[in-house]
């Protein structure tokens, strides 16, 4: 995944919530622009959640991005846990 692909969703007007799918099977929701920050040269991002938890994500581990408007209003606001 490239930083440009994530920035496109991050900067979309109007913003639409999206999921970041990771190589280990987790999904990280980005509920609003204010819940995501880009670090350094852009290879790493931080995504926070309403409960103040956060994930530090290396973009090399991102497998897909999925726009999910229903994530708004807390209909889904958490990570899917890795299946054992």
C-alpha positions in Angstrom: 0.0 0.0 0.0 1.3 3.5 -0.7 1.0 6.6 1.3 -0.7 8.3 -1.6 -3.5 5.8 -1.6 -4.2 6.4 2.1 -3.9 10.2 1.8 -6.5 10.1 -1.0 -9.0 8.5 1.4 -7.9 10.7 4.3 -8.3 13.9 2.3 -11.6 12.9 0.5 -14.3 15.5 0.7 -16.7 14.7 2.2 -14.7 12.3 4.4 -16.0 8.8 4.5 -14.9 6.3 7.2 -12.7 3.5 6.0 -11.1 0.3 7.2 -7.4 -0.5 6.9 -6.9 -4.2 6.4 -3.6 -5.6 7.8 -1.6 -8.6 6.8 -2.2 -10.3 10.1 -6.0 -10.3 9.6 -6.9 -7.2 11.7 -9.1 -4.4 10.5 -8.4 -0.9 11.8 -11.3 1.6 11.4 -10.5 5.2 10.6 -13.7 6.9 11.8 -12.6 10.5 11.1 -9.6 12.5 9.8 -8.9 13.6 13.4 -8.3 10.0 14.4 -5.3 9.5 12.0 -1.8 11.0 11.9 1.1 10.5 9.5 4.6 10.1 11.0 8.0 11.0 9.5 8.5 10.3 5.8 5.0 8.7 5.6 5.7 5.0 6.0 4.0 4.9 9.4 0.6 6.1 10.6 -1.1 6.2 13.9 -4.9 5.5 14.1 -6.7 6.3 17.3 -10.2 5.2 18.5 -12.9 7.0 20.5 -11.9 4.9 23.6 -8.3 6.5 23.3 -6.7 3.2 22.2 -4.4 3.5 19.2 -2.5 1.5 16.6 0.9 2.3 15.1 0.8 0.9 11.6 3.7 0.3 9.1 2.2 0.8 5.6 4.1 -2.2 4.4 1.6 -4.3 6.5 -1.5 -2.8 4.9 -3.1 -5.2 2.4 -6.2 -3.2 1.5 -8.4 -0.1 2.2 -12.2 -0.3 2.3 -14.6 2.6 2.4 -17.3 1.8 5.0 -19.8 4.7 5.5 -21.6 2.6 8.1 -18.7 3.0 10.5 -20.0 6.4 11.4 -22.0 6.9 14.6 -20.2 3.9 16.3 -22.0 1.2 14.4 -18.6 -0.5 14.2 -15.9 1.1 16.2 -13.2 -1.4 17.1 -10.7 -3.7 15.6 -11.5 -7.2 14.5 -9.4 -9.5 16.5 -7.1 -12.0 14.9 -8.6 -15.4 14.6 -6.8 -18.1 16.5 
